[in-house]
């Protein structure tokens, strides 16, 4: 969980910032690791998750949804950040 910040070269965040006219919005960040070898980061990030990690991905997506739905909306974002970061 994070509030605000730059786009760090992320085109999706750049688009959201441009549409909103600010970087002041809440984000749920999920780490996906680093590209293997010399693979381009964009190619790595835009590729499908390997079958061996799909179960982990489903768990993390569920956890992120819980952070937003349950804790973030019911208990406030600061408490959510403390619980999930």
N, CA, C and O atoms as a Maestro MAE file, in Angstrom:
{
 s_m_m2io_version
 :::
 2.0.0
}

f_m_ct {
 s_m_title
 :::
 protein
 m_atom[340] {
  # First column is atom index #
  i_m_mmod_type
  r_m_x_coord
  r_m_y_coord
  r_m_z_coord
  i_m_residue_number
  s_m_chain_name
  s_m_pdb_residue_name
  s_m_pdb_atom_name
  i_m_atomic_number
  :::
  1 25 0.846 -1.164 0.000 1 A "UNK " " N  " 7
  2 3 0.000 0.000 0.000 1 A "UNK " " CA " 6
  3 2 0.893 1.228 0.000 1 A "UNK " " C  " 6
  4 15 1.886 1.293 0.724 1 A "UNK " " O  " 8
  5 25 0.524 2.194 -0.820 2 A "UNK " " N  " 7
  6 3 1.325 3.407 -0.888 2 A "UNK " " CA " 6
  7 2 0.428 4.559 -1.304 2 A "UNK " " C  " 6
  8 15 -0.509 4.385 -2.082 2 A "UNK " " O  " 8
  9 25 0.727 5.733 -0.778 3 A "UNK " " N  " 7
  10 3 0.040 6.944 -1.201 3 A "UNK " " CA " 6
  11 2 1.038 7.821 -1.925 3 A "UNK " " C  " 6
  12 15 2.116 8.109 -1.407 3 A "UNK " " O  " 8
  13 25 0.675 8.244 -3.125 4 A "UNK " " N  " 7
  14 3 1.494 9.187 -3.874 4 A "UNK " " CA " 6
  15 2 2.761 8.579 -4.432 4 A "UNK " " C  " 6
  16 15 2.981 7.369 -4.366 4 A "UNK " " O  " 8
  17 25 3.590 9.450 -4.985 5 A "UNK " " N  " 7
  18 3 4.857 9.022 -5.556 5 A "UNK " " CA " 6
  19 2 4.901 9.263 -7.049 5 A "UNK " " C  " 6
  20 15 3.911 9.666 -7.660 5 A "UNK " " O  " 8
  21 25 6.053 9.014 -7.620 6 A "UNK " " N  " 7
  22 3 6.254 9.199 -9.051 6 A "UNK " " CA " 6
  23 2 5.799 7.991 -9.839 6 A "UNK " " C  " 6
  24 15 5.242 7.041 -9.289 6 A "UNK " " O  " 8
  25 25 6.050 8.044 -11.150 7 A "UNK " " N  " 7
  26 3 5.638 6.918 -11.991 7 A "UNK " " CA " 6
  27 2 6.772 5.921 -12.211 7 A "UNK " " C  " 6
  28 15 6.528 4.797 -12.649 7 A "UNK " " O  " 8
  29 25 8.015 6.320 -11.910 8 A "UNK " " N  " 7
  30 3 9.177 5.431 -12.051 8 A "UNK " " CA " 6
  31 2 9.233 4.731 -13.405 8 A "UNK " " C  " 6
  32 15 9.637 3.571 -13.492 8 A "UNK " " O  " 8
  33 25 8.831 5.429 -14.452 9 A "UNK " " N  " 7
  34 3 8.883 4.864 -15.790 9 A "UNK " " CA " 6
  35 2 7.749 3.913 -16.120 9 A "UNK " " C  " 6
  36 15 7.763 3.281 -17.177 9 A "UNK " " O  " 8
  37 25 6.771 3.799 -15.240 10 A "UNK " " N  " 7
  38 3 5.636 2.886 -15.439 10 A "UNK " " CA " 6
  39 2 4.577 3.611 -16.258 10 A "UNK " " C  " 6
  40 15 3.991 4.589 -15.794 10 A "UNK " " O  " 8
  41 25 4.332 3.140 -17.463 11 A "UNK " " N  " 7
  42 3 3.409 3.826 -18.371 11 A "UNK " " CA " 6
  43 2 1.987 3.893 -17.845 11 A "UNK " " C  " 6
  44 15 1.291 4.885 -18.063 11 A "UNK " " O  " 8
  45 25 1.549 2.853 -17.156 12 A "UNK " " N  " 7
  46 3 0.202 2.867 -16.595 12 A "UNK " " CA " 6
  47 2 0.058 3.940 -15.530 12 A "UNK " " C  " 6
  48 15 -0.932 4.671 -15.509 12 A "UNK " " O  " 8
  49 25 1.051 4.039 -14.637 13 A "UNK " " N  " 7
  50 3 1.022 5.086 -13.614 13 A "UNK " " CA " 6
  51 2 1.143 6.469 -14.248 13 A "UNK " " C  " 6
  52 15 0.504 7.422 -13.800 13 A "UNK " " O  " 8
  53 25 1.952 6.573 -15.277 14 A "UNK " " N  " 7
  54 3 2.092 7.857 -15.972 14 A "UNK " " CA " 6
  55 2 0.737 8.292 -16.538 14 A "UNK " " C  " 6
  56 15 0.378 9.466 -16.457 14 A "UNK " " O  " 8
  57 25 -0.001 7.361 -17.101 15 A "UNK " " N  " 7
  58 3 -1.316 7.654 -17.667 15 A "UNK " " CA " 6
  59 2 -2.303 8.076 -16.579 15 A "UNK " " C  " 6
  60 15 -3.058 9.032 -16.756 15 A "UNK " " O  " 8
  61 25 -2.295 7.362 -15.457 16 A "UNK " " N  " 7
  62 3 -3.200 7.703 -14.352 16 A "UNK " " CA " 6
  63 2 -2.866 9.093 -13.816 16 A "UNK " " C  " 6
  64 15 -3.762 9.906 -13.586 16 A "UNK " " O  " 8
  65 25 -1.569 9.367 -13.616 17 A "UNK " " N  " 7
  66 3 -1.146 10.684 -13.132 17 A "UNK " " CA " 6
  67 2 -1.581 11.786 -14.093 17 A "UNK " " C  " 6
  68 15 -2.038 12.843 -13.657 17 A "UNK " " O  " 8
  69 25 -1.442 11.548 -15.391 18 A "UNK " " N  " 7
  70 3 -1.841 12.551 -16.387 18 A "UNK " " CA " 6
  71 2 -3.346 12.768 -16.345 18 A "UNK " " C  " 6
  72 15 -3.809 13.906 -16.421 18 A "UNK " " O  " 8
  73 25 -4.108 11.698 -16.227 19 A "UNK " " N  " 7
  74 3 -5.575 11.822 -16.195 19 A "UNK " " CA " 6
  75 2 -6.063 12.542 -14.945 19 A "UNK " " C  " 6
  76 15 -6.983 13.358 -15.008 19 A "UNK " " O  " 8
  77 25 -5.437 12.233 -13.803 20 A "UNK " " N  " 7
  78 3 -5.848 12.853 -12.542 20 A "UNK " " CA " 6
  79 2 -5.227 14.225 -12.333 20 A "UNK " " C  " 6
  80 15 -5.740 15.035 -11.561 20 A "UNK " " O  " 8
  81 25 -4.121 14.483 -13.022 21 A "UNK " " N  " 7
  82 3 -3.413 15.741 -12.840 21 A "UNK " " CA " 6
  83 2 -2.614 15.790 -11.543 21 A "UNK " " C  " 6
  84 15 -2.206 16.865 -11.102 21 A "UNK " " O  " 8
  85 25 -2.391 14.632 -10.935 22 A "UNK " " N  " 7
  86 3 -1.646 14.544 -9.678 22 A "UNK " " CA " 6
  87 2 -1.161 13.114 -9.472 22 A "UNK " " C  " 6
  88 15 -1.681 12.172 -10.070 22 A "UNK " " O  " 8
  89 25 -0.155 12.974 -8.615 23 A "UNK " " N  " 7
  90 3 0.311 11.650 -8.221 23 A "UNK " " CA " 6
  91 2 -0.220 11.255 -6.860 23 A "UNK " " C  " 6
  92 15 0.168 10.227 -6.306 23 A "UNK " " O  " 8
  93 25 -1.119 12.085 -6.319 24 A "UNK " " N  " 7
  94 3 -1.661 11.837 -4.982 24 A "UNK " " CA " 6
  95 2 -2.876 10.912 -5.040 24 A "UNK " " C  " 6
  96 15 -4.020 11.369 -5.038 24 A "UNK " " O  " 8
  97 25 -2.615 9.620 -5.092 25 A "UNK " " N  " 7
  98 3 -3.667 8.620 -5.044 25 A "UNK " " CA " 6
  99 2 -3.091 7.370 -4.391 25 A "UNK " " C  " 6
  100 15 -1.875 7.185 -4.343 25 A "UNK " " O  " 8
  101 25 -3.972 6.522 -3.891 26 A "UNK " " N  " 7
  102 3 -3.545 5.297 -3.213 26 A "UNK " " CA " 6
  103 2 -3.234 4.221 -4.238 26 A "UNK " " C  " 6
  104 15 -3.885 4.122 -5.278 26 A "UNK " " O  " 8
  105 25 -2.220 3.412 -3.922 27 A "UNK " " N  " 7
  106 3 -1.793 2.340 -4.820 27 A "UNK " " CA " 6
  107 2 -1.633 1.046 -4.032 27 A "UNK " " C  " 6
  108 15 -1.249 1.050 -2.863 27 A "UNK " " O  " 8
  109 25 -1.931 -0.031 -4.685 28 A "UNK " " N  " 7
  110 3 -1.622 -1.354 -4.141 28 A "UNK " " CA " 6
  111 2 -0.503 -1.888 -5.023 28 A "UNK " " C  " 6
  112 15 -0.688 -2.087 -6.224 28 A "UNK " " O  " 8
  113 25 0.648 -2.115 -4.426 29 A "UNK " " N  " 7
  114 3 1.804 -2.569 -5.184 29 A "UNK " " CA " 6
  115 2 2.045 -4.053 -4.902 29 A "UNK " " C  " 6
  116 15 1.990 -4.507 -3.759 29 A "UNK " " O  " 8
  117 25 2.312 -4.783 -5.967 30 A "UNK " " N  " 7
  118 3 2.619 -6.204 -5.841 30 A "UNK " " CA " 6
  119 2 3.947 -6.446 -6.547 30 A "UNK " " C  " 6
  120 15 4.065 -6.181 -7.743 30 A "UNK " " O  " 8
  121 25 4.943 -6.941 -5.829 31 A "UNK " " N  " 7
  122 3 6.242 -7.211 -6.424 31 A "UNK " " CA " 6
  123 2 6.214 -8.472 -7.262 31 A "UNK " " C  " 6
  124 15 5.608 -9.472 -6.877 31 A "UNK " " O  " 8
  125 25 6.872 -8.423 -8.410 32 A "UNK " " N  " 7
  126 3 6.928 -9.588 -9.296 32 A "UNK " " CA " 6
  127 2 8.360 -10.044 -9.538 32 A "UNK " " C  " 6
  128 15 8.605 -10.919 -10.369 32 A "UNK " " O  " 8
  129 25 9.300 -9.455 -8.816 33 A "UNK " " N  " 7
  130 3 10.694 -9.863 -8.970 33 A "UNK " " CA " 6
  131 2 11.388 -9.150 -10.114 33 A "UNK " " C  " 6
  132 15 10.883 -8.169 -10.658 33 A "UNK " " O  " 8
  133 25 12.531 -9.653 -10.458 34 A "UNK " " N  " 7
  134 3 13.360 -9.058 -11.511 34 A "UNK " " CA " 6
  135 2 13.407 -9.982 -12.720 34 A "UNK " " C  " 6
  136 15 13.255 -11.197 -12.594 34 A "UNK " " O  " 8
  137 25 13.619 -9.388 -13.894 35 A "UNK " " N  " 7
  138 3 13.727 -10.220 -15.105 35 A "UNK " " CA " 6
  139 2 14.945 -11.141 -15.025 35 A "UNK " " C  " 6
  140 15 15.990 -10.753 -14.504 35 A "UNK " " O  " 8
  141 25 14.804 -12.346 -15.539 36 A "UNK " " N  " 7
  142 3 15.952 -13.254 -15.544 36 A "UNK " " CA " 6
  143 2 16.982 -12.812 -16.585 36 A "UNK " " C  " 6
  144 15 16.628 -12.310 -17.652 36 A "UNK " " O  " 8
  145 25 18.230 -13.001 -16.264 37 A "UNK " " N  " 7
  146 3 19.305 -12.702 -17.212 37 A "UNK " " CA " 6
  147 2 19.268 -11.267 -17.696 37 A "UNK " " C  " 6
  148 15 19.232 -10.326 -16.904 37 A "UNK " " O  " 8
  149 25 19.276 -11.120 -18.995 38 A "UNK " " N  " 7
  150 3 19.283 -9.786 -19.605 38 A "UNK " " CA " 6
  151 2 17.953 -9.452 -20.272 38 A "UNK " " C  " 6
  152 15 17.893 -8.579 -21.138 38 A "UNK " " O  " 8
  153 25 16.897 -10.139 -19.876 39 A "UNK " " N  " 7
  154 3 15.578 -9.880 -20.454 39 A "UNK " " CA " 6
  155 2 15.164 -8.442 -20.144 39 A "UNK " " C  " 6
  156 15 15.379 -7.946 -19.038 39 A "UNK " " O  " 8
  157 25 14.576 -7.793 -21.123 40 A "UNK " " N  " 7
  158 3 14.092 -6.424 -20.940 40 A "UNK " " CA " 6
  159 2 13.001 -6.409 -19.867 40 A "UNK " " C  " 6
  160 15 12.113 -7.261 -19.882 40 A "UNK " " O  " 8
  161 25 13.057 -5.451 -18.937 41 A "UNK " " N  " 7
  162 3 12.040 -5.388 -17.880 41 A "UNK " " CA " 6
  163 2 10.611 -5.314 -18.418 41 A "UNK " " C  " 6
  164 15 9.720 -5.973 -17.881 41 A "UNK " " O  " 8
  165 25 10.378 -4.528 -19.463 42 A "UNK " " N  " 7
  166 3 9.022 -4.406 -20.013 42 A "UNK " " CA " 6
  167 2 8.534 -5.751 -20.550 42 A "UNK " " C  " 6
  168 15 7.375 -6.113 -20.344 42 A "UNK " " O  " 8
  169 25 9.406 -6.493 -21.236 43 A "UNK " " N  " 7
  170 3 9.012 -7.809 -21.751 43 A "UNK " " CA " 6
  171 2 8.675 -8.762 -20.611 43 A "UNK " " C  " 6
  172 15 7.717 -9.531 -20.690 43 A "UNK " " O  " 8
  173 25 9.476 -8.699 -19.551 44 A "UNK " " N  " 7
  174 3 9.238 -9.548 -18.380 44 A "UNK " " CA " 6
  175 2 7.904 -9.206 -17.723 44 A "UNK " " C  " 6
  176 15 7.109 -10.095 -17.418 44 A "UNK " " O  " 8
  177 25 7.665 -7.919 -17.508 45 A "UNK " " N  " 7
  178 3 6.454 -7.490 -16.808 45 A "UNK " " CA " 6
  179 2 5.187 -7.724 -17.611 45 A "UNK " " C  " 6
  180 15 4.116 -7.925 -17.037 45 A "UNK " " O  " 8
  181 25 5.298 -7.702 -18.928 46 A "UNK " " N  " 7
  182 3 4.112 -7.874 -19.767 46 A "UNK " " CA " 6
  183 2 3.877 -9.320 -20.200 46 A "UNK " " C  " 6
  184 15 2.906 -9.613 -20.898 46 A "UNK " " O  " 8
  185 25 4.770 -10.224 -19.783 47 A "UNK " " N  " 7
  186 3 4.588 -11.629 -20.152 47 A "UNK " " CA " 6
  187 2 3.671 -12.320 -19.139 47 A "UNK " " C  " 6
  188 15 3.432 -11.807 -18.045 47 A "UNK " " O  " 8
  189 25 3.165 -13.489 -19.526 48 A "UNK " " N  " 7
  190 3 2.330 -14.276 -18.621 48 A "UNK " " CA " 6
  191 2 3.167 -14.792 -17.453 48 A "UNK " " C  " 6
  192 15 4.369 -15.020 -17.588 48 A "UNK " " O  " 8
  193 25 2.521 -14.972 -16.314 49 A "UNK " " N  " 7
  194 3 3.213 -15.575 -15.187 49 A "UNK " " CA " 6
  195 2 3.507 -17.032 -15.512 49 A "UNK " " C  " 6
  196 15 2.671 -17.708 -16.111 49 A "UNK " " O  " 8
  197 25 4.677 -17.528 -15.130 50 A "UNK " " N  " 7
  198 3 4.961 -18.955 -15.348 50 A "UNK " " CA " 6
  199 2 3.976 -19.818 -14.559 50 A "UNK " " C  " 6
  200 15 3.521 -19.423 -13.486 50 A "UNK " " O  " 8
  201 25 3.658 -20.971 -15.082 51 A "UNK " " N  " 7
  202 3 2.719 -21.886 -14.421 51 A "UNK " " CA " 6
  203 2 3.168 -22.206 -13.000 51 A "UNK " " C  " 6
  204 15 2.336 -22.406 -12.116 51 A "UNK " " O  " 8
  205 25 4.470 -22.254 -12.779 52 A "UNK " " N  " 7
  206 3 4.996 -22.612 -11.450 52 A "UNK " " CA " 6
  207 2 4.711 -21.544 -10.393 52 A "UNK " " C  " 6
  208 15 4.823 -21.820 -9.199 52 A "UNK " " O  " 8
  209 25 4.347 -20.336 -10.811 53 A "UNK " " N  " 7
  210 3 4.079 -19.253 -9.849 53 A "UNK " " CA " 6
  211 2 2.608 -18.864 -9.779 53 A "UNK " " C  " 6
  212 15 2.246 -17.981 -9.002 53 A "UNK " " O  " 8
  213 25 1.765 -19.495 -10.562 54 A "UNK " " N  " 7
  214 3 0.354 -19.087 -10.623 54 A "UNK " " CA " 6
  215 2 -0.346 -19.163 -9.273 54 A "UNK " " C  " 6
  216 15 -1.148 -18.289 -8.946 54 A "UNK " " O  " 8
  217 25 -0.058 -20.186 -8.490 55 A "UNK " " N  " 7
  218 3 -0.699 -20.316 -7.174 55 A "UNK " " CA " 6
  219 2 -0.280 -19.153 -6.270 55 A "UNK " " C  " 6
  220 15 -1.110 -18.581 -5.563 55 A "UNK " " O  " 8
  221 25 0.996 -18.811 -6.296 56 A "UNK " " N  " 7
  222 3 1.480 -17.675 -5.508 56 A "UNK " " CA " 6
  223 2 0.830 -16.367 -5.964 56 A "UNK " " C  " 6
  224 15 0.482 -15.523 -5.139 56 A "UNK " " O  " 8
  225 25 0.672 -16.204 -7.257 57 A "UNK " " N  " 7
  226 3 0.055 -14.994 -7.798 57 A "UNK " " CA " 6
  227 2 -1.389 -14.875 -7.311 57 A "UNK " " C  " 6
  228 15 -1.828 -13.793 -6.921 57 A "UNK " " O  " 8
  229 25 -2.117 -15.975 -7.333 58 A "UNK " " N  " 7
  230 3 -3.504 -15.953 -6.872 58 A "UNK " " CA " 6
  231 2 -3.592 -15.566 -5.396 58 A "UNK " " C  " 6
  232 15 -4.486 -14.817 -5.002 58 A "UNK " " O  " 8
  233 25 -2.673 -16.070 -4.587 59 A "UNK " " N  " 7
  234 3 -2.651 -15.729 -3.159 59 A "UNK " " CA " 6
  235 2 -2.382 -14.243 -2.986 59 A "UNK " " C  " 6
  236 15 -3.050 -13.585 -2.188 59 A "UNK " " O  " 8
  237 25 -1.418 -13.705 -3.718 60 A "UNK " " N  " 7
  238 3 -1.068 -12.286 -3.589 60 A "UNK " " CA " 6
  239 2 -2.184 -11.375 -4.091 60 A "UNK " " C  " 6
  240 15 -2.415 -10.314 -3.511 60 A "UNK " " O  " 8
  241 25 -2.874 -11.766 -5.149 61 A "UNK " " N  " 7
  242 3 -4.009 -10.977 -5.639 61 A "UNK " " CA " 6
  243 2 -5.122 -10.963 -4.601 61 A "UNK " " C  " 6
  244 15 -5.739 -9.925 -4.362 61 A "UNK " " O  " 8
  245 25 -5.379 -12.108 -3.987 62 A "UNK " " N  " 7
  246 3 -6.387 -12.184 -2.938 62 A "UNK " " CA " 6
  247 2 -5.997 -11.318 -1.742 62 A "UNK " " C  " 6
  248 15 -6.841 -10.639 -1.157 62 A "UNK " " O  " 8
  249 25 -4.735 -11.348 -1.389 63 A "UNK " " N  " 7
  250 3 -4.240 -10.540 -0.270 63 A "UNK " " CA " 6
  251 2 -4.369 -9.047 -0.581 63 A "UNK " " C  " 6
  252 15 -4.762 -8.267 0.287 63 A "UNK " " O  " 8
  253 25 -4.047 -8.651 -1.789 64 A "UNK " " N  " 7
  254 3 -4.185 -7.246 -2.190 64 A "UNK " " CA " 6
  255 2 -5.649 -6.818 -2.161 64 A "UNK " " C  " 6
  256 15 -5.963 -5.712 -1.721 64 A "UNK " " O  " 8
  257 25 -6.542 -7.685 -2.626 65 A "UNK " " N  " 7
  258 3 -7.972 -7.373 -2.593 65 A "UNK " " CA " 6
  259 2 -8.453 -7.234 -1.147 65 A "UNK " " C  " 6
  260 15 -9.242 -6.342 -0.837 65 A "UNK " " O  " 8
  261 25 -7.981 -8.111 -0.273 66 A "UNK " " N  " 7
  262 3 -8.335 -8.005 1.143 66 A "UNK " " CA " 6
  263 2 -7.873 -6.675 1.722 66 A "UNK " " C  " 6
  264 15 -8.597 -6.035 2.485 66 A "UNK " " O  " 8
  265 25 -6.672 -6.265 1.359 67 A "UNK " " N  " 7
  266 3 -6.124 -5.006 1.868 67 A "UNK " " CA " 6
  267 2 -7.010 -3.831 1.478 67 A "UNK " " C  " 6
  268 15 -7.231 -2.926 2.282 67 A "UNK " " O  " 8
  269 25 -7.512 -3.841 0.261 68 A "UNK " " N  " 7
  270 3 -8.354 -2.743 -0.210 68 A "UNK " " CA " 6
  271 2 -9.760 -2.840 0.370 68 A "UNK " " C  " 6
  272 15 -10.264 -1.882 0.956 68 A "UNK " " O  " 8
  273 25 -10.384 -3.989 0.204 69 A "UNK " " N  " 7
  274 3 -11.782 -4.137 0.601 69 A "UNK " " CA " 6
  275 2 -12.008 -4.112 2.109 69 A "UNK " " C  " 6
  276 15 -12.871 -3.385 2.602 69 A "UNK " " O  " 8
  277 25 -11.250 -4.888 2.817 70 A "UNK " " N  " 7
  278 3 -11.508 -5.052 4.237 70 A "UNK " " CA " 6
  279 2 -10.815 -3.968 5.059 70 A "UNK " " C  " 6
  280 15 -11.474 -3.158 5.711 70 A "UNK " " O  " 8
  281 25 -9.516 -3.959 5.024 71 A "UNK " " N  " 7
  282 3 -8.763 -3.072 5.893 71 A "UNK " " CA " 6
  283 2 -8.771 -1.634 5.380 71 A "UNK " " C  " 6
  284 15 -9.044 -0.710 6.146 71 A "UNK " " O  " 8
  285 25 -8.478 -1.434 4.107 72 A "UNK " " N  " 7
  286 3 -8.379 -0.083 3.566 72 A "UNK " " CA " 6
  287 2 -9.654 0.716 3.705 72 A "UNK " " C  " 6
  288 15 -9.616 1.882 4.099 72 A "UNK " " O  " 8
  289 25 -10.767 0.116 3.394 73 A "UNK " " N  " 7
  290 3 -12.029 0.846 3.454 73 A "UNK " " CA " 6
  291 2 -12.601 0.901 4.856 73 A "UNK " " C  " 6
  292 15 -13.253 1.879 5.222 73 A "UNK " " O  " 8
  293 25 -12.367 -0.130 5.640 74 A "UNK " " N  " 7
  294 3 -12.965 -0.189 6.973 74 A "UNK " " CA " 6
  295 2 -12.090 0.443 8.060 74 A "UNK " " C  " 6
  296 15 -12.610 1.037 9.005 74 A "UNK " " O  " 8
  297 25 -10.781 0.320 7.933 75 A "UNK " " N  " 7
  298 3 -9.894 0.731 9.025 75 A "UNK " " CA " 6
  299 2 -8.989 1.905 8.694 75 A "UNK " " C  " 6
  300 15 -8.300 2.420 9.575 75 A "UNK " " O  " 8
  301 25 -8.979 2.332 7.454 76 A "UNK " " N  " 7
  302 3 -8.114 3.446 7.073 76 A "UNK " " CA " 6
  303 2 -6.827 2.970 6.436 76 A "UNK " " C  " 6
  304 15 -6.358 1.859 6.682 76 A "UNK " " O  " 8
  305 25 -6.271 3.835 5.614 77 A "UNK " " N  " 7
  306 3 -5.113 3.459 4.810 77 A "UNK " " CA " 6
  307 2 -3.830 3.346 5.616 77 A "UNK " " C  " 6
  308 15 -2.996 2.494 5.309 77 A "UNK " " O  " 8
  309 25 -3.643 4.170 6.632 78 A "UNK " " N  " 7
  310 3 -2.429 4.076 7.432 78 A "UNK " " CA " 6
  311 2 -2.373 2.722 8.122 78 A "UNK " " C  " 6
  312 15 -1.329 2.071 8.143 78 A "UNK " " O  " 8
  313 25 -3.476 2.311 8.672 79 A "UNK " " N  " 7
  314 3 -3.540 0.997 9.338 79 A "UNK " " CA " 6
  315 2 -3.317 -0.131 8.327 79 A "UNK " " C  " 6
  316 15 -2.679 -1.137 8.640 79 A "UNK " " O  " 8
  317 25 -3.845 0.044 7.118 80 A "UNK " " N  " 7
  318 3 -3.651 -0.944 6.069 80 A "UNK " " CA " 6
  319 2 -2.176 -1.055 5.714 80 A "UNK " " C  " 6
  320 15 -1.648 -2.160 5.592 80 A "UNK " " O  " 8
  321 25 -1.510 0.080 5.547 81 A "UNK " " N  " 7
  322 3 -0.097 0.062 5.218 81 A "UNK " " CA " 6
  323 2 0.707 -0.668 6.291 81 A "UNK " " C  " 6
  324 15 1.602 -1.455 5.982 81 A "UNK " " O  " 8
  325 25 0.383 -0.402 7.536 82 A "UNK " " N  " 7
  326 3 1.088 -1.058 8.633 82 A "UNK " " CA " 6
  327 2 0.832 -2.569 8.651 82 A "UNK " " C  " 6
  328 15 1.729 -3.339 8.992 82 A "UNK " " O  " 8
  329 25 -0.349 -2.989 8.298 83 A "UNK " " N  " 7
  330 3 -0.709 -4.403 8.349 83 A "UNK " " CA " 6
  331 2 -0.173 -5.197 7.158 83 A "UNK " " C  " 6
  332 15 0.176 -6.368 7.307 83 A "UNK " " O  " 8
  333 25 -0.103 -4.573 5.974 84 A "UNK " " N  " 7
  334 3 0.222 -5.323 4.771 84 A "UNK " " CA " 6
  335 2 1.601 -5.054 4.186 84 A "UNK " " C  " 6
  336 15 2.052 -5.818 3.333 84 A "UNK " " O  " 8
  337 25 2.276 -4.017 4.603 85 A "UNK " " N  " 7
  338 3 3.603 -3.735 4.044 85 A "UNK " " CA " 6
  339 2 4.661 -4.514 4.779 85 A "UNK " " C  " 6
  340 15 5.844 -4.409 4.454 85 A "UNK " " O  " 8
  :::
 }
 m_bond[339] {
  # First column is bond index #
  i_m_from
  i_m_to
  i_m_order
  :::
  1 1 2 1
  2 2 3 1
  3 3 4 2
  4 3 5 1
  5 5 6 1
  6 6 7 1
  7 7 8 2
  8 7 9 1
  9 9 10 1
  10 10 11 1
  11 11 12 2
  12 11 13 1
  13 13 14 1
  14 14 15 1
  15 15 16 2
  16 15 17 1
  17 17 18 1
  18 18 19 1
  19 19 20 2
  20 19 21 1
  21 21 22 1
  22 22 23 1
  23 23 24 2
  24 23 25 1
  25 25 26 1
  26 26 27 1
  27 27 28 2
  28 27 29 1
  29 29 30 1
  30 30 31 1
  31 31 32 2
  32 31 33 1
  33 33 34 1
  34 34 35 1
  35 35 36 2
  36 35 37 1
  37 37 38 1
  38 38 39 1
  39 39 40 2
  40 39 41 1
  41 41 42 1
  42 42 43 1
  43 43 44 2
  44 43 45 1
  45 45 46 1
  46 46 47 1
  47 47 48 2
  48 47 49 1
  49 49 50 1
  50 50 51 1
  51 51 52 2
  52 51 53 1
  53 53 54 1
  54 54 55 1
  55 55 56 2
  56 55 57 1
  57 57 58 1
  58 58 59 1
  59 59 60 2
  60 59 61 1
  61 61 62 1
  62 62 63 1
  63 63 64 2
  64 63 65 1
  65 65 66 1
  66 66 67 1
  67 67 68 2
  68 67 69 1
  69 69 70 1
  70 70 71 1
  71 71 72 2
  72 71 73 1
  73 73 74 1
  74 74 75 1
  75 75 76 2
  76 75 77 1
  77 77 78 1
  78 78 79 1
  79 79 80 2
  80 79 81 1
  81 81 82 1
  82 82 83 1
  83 83 84 2
  84 83 85 1
  85 85 86 1
  86 86 87 1
  87 87 88 2
  88 87 89 1
  89 89 90 1
  90 90 91 1
  91 91 92 2
  92 91 93 1
  93 93 94 1
  94 94 95 1
  95 95 96 2
  96 95 97 1
  97 97 98 1
  98 98 99 1
  99 99 100 2
  100 99 101 1
  101 101 102 1
  102 102 103 1
  103 103 104 2
  104 103 105 1
  105 105 106 1
  106 106 107 1
  107 107 108 2
  108 107 109 1
  109 109 110 1
  110 110 111 1
  111 111 112 2
  112 111 113 1
  113 113 114 1
  114 114 115 1
  115 115 116 2
  116 115 117 1
  117 117 118 1
  118 118 119 1
  119 119 120 2
  120 119 121 1
  121 121 122 1
  122 122 123 1
  123 123 124 2
  124 123 125 1
  125 125 126 1
  126 126 127 1
  127 127 128 2
  128 127 129 1
  129 129 130 1
  130 130 131 1
  131 131 132 2
  132 131 133 1
  133 133 134 1
  134 134 135 1
  135 135 136 2
  136 135 137 1
  137 137 138 1
  138 138 139 1
  139 139 140 2
  140 139 141 1
  141 141 142 1
  142 142 143 1
  143 143 144 2
  144 143 145 1
  145 145 146 1
  146 146 147 1
  147 147 148 2
  148 147 149 1
  149 149 150 1
  150 150 151 1
  151 151 152 2
  152 151 153 1
  153 153 154 1
  154 154 155 1
  155 155 156 2
  156 155 157 1
  157 157 158 1
  158 158 159 1
  159 159 160 2
  160 159 161 1
  161 161 162 1
  162 162 163 1
  163 163 164 2
  164 163 165 1
  165 165 166 1
  166 166 167 1
  167 167 168 2
  168 167 169 1
  169 169 170 1
  170 170 171 1
  171 171 172 2
  172 171 173 1
  173 173 174 1
  174 174 175 1
  175 175 176 2
  176 175 177 1
  177 177 178 1
  178 178 179 1
  179 179 180 2
  180 179 181 1
  181 181 182 1
  182 182 183 1
  183 183 184 2
  184 183 185 1
  185 185 186 1
  186 186 187 1
  187 187 188 2
  188 187 189 1
  189 189 190 1
  190 190 191 1
  191 191 192 2
  192 191 193 1
  193 193 194 1
  194 194 195 1
  195 195 196 2
  196 195 197 1
  197 197 198 1
  198 198 199 1
  199 199 200 2
  200 199 201 1
  201 201 202 1
  202 202 203 1
  203 203 204 2
  204 203 205 1
  205 205 206 1
  206 206 207 1
  207 207 208 2
  208 207 209 1
  209 209 210 1
  210 210 211 1
  211 211 212 2
  212 211 213 1
  213 213 214 1
  214 214 215 1
  215 215 216 2
  216 215 217 1
  217 217 218 1
  218 218 219 1
  219 219 220 2
  220 219 221 1
  221 221 222 1
  222 222 223 1
  223 223 224 2
  224 223 225 1
  225 225 226 1
  226 226 227 1
  227 227 228 2
  228 227 229 1
  229 229 230 1
  230 230 231 1
  231 231 232 2
  232 231 233 1
  233 233 234 1
  234 234 235 1
  235 235 236 2
  236 235 237 1
  237 237 238 1
  238 238 239 1
  239 239 240 2
  240 239 241 1
  241 241 242 1
  242 242 243 1
  243 243 244 2
  244 243 245 1
  245 245 246 1
  246 246 247 1
  247 247 248 2
  248 247 249 1
  249 249 250 1
  250 250 251 1
  251 251 252 2
  252 251 253 1
  253 253 254 1
  254 254 255 1
  255 255 256 2
  256 255 257 1
  257 257 258 1
  258 258 259 1
  259 259 260 2
  260 259 261 1
  261 261 262 1
  262 262 263 1
  263 263 264 2
  264 263 265 1
  265 265 266 1
  266 266 267 1
  267 267 268 2
  268 267 269 1
  269 269 270 1
  270 270 271 1
  271 271 272 2
  272 271 273 1
  273 273 274 1
  274 274 275 1
  275 275 276 2
  276 275 277 1
  277 277 278 1
  278 278 279 1
  279 279 280 2
  280 279 281 1
  281 281 282 1
  282 282 283 1
  283 283 284 2
  284 283 285 1
  285 285 286 1
  286 286 287 1
  287 287 288 2
  288 287 289 1
  289 289 290 1
  290 290 291 1
  291 291 292 2
  292 291 293 1
  293 293 294 1
  294 294 295 1
  295 295 296 2
  296 295 297 1
  297 297 298 1
  298 298 299 1
  299 299 300 2
  300 299 301 1
  301 301 302 1
  302 302 303 1
  303 303 304 2
  304 303 305 1
  305 305 306 1
  306 306 307 1
  307 307 308 2
  308 307 309 1
  309 309 310 1
  310 310 311 1
  311 311 312 2
  312 311 313 1
  313 313 314 1
  314 314 315 1
  315 315 316 2
  316 315 317 1
  317 317 318 1
  318 318 319 1
  319 319 320 2
  320 319 321 1
  321 321 322 1
  322 322 323 1
  323 323 324 2
  324 323 325 1
  325 325 326 1
  326 326 327 1
  327 327 328 2
  328 327 329 1
  329 329 330 1
  330 330 331 1
  331 331 332 2
  332 331 333 1
  333 333 334 1
  334 334 335 1
  335 335 336 2
  336 335 337 1
  337 337 338 1
  338 338 339 1
  339 339 340 2
  :::
 }
}
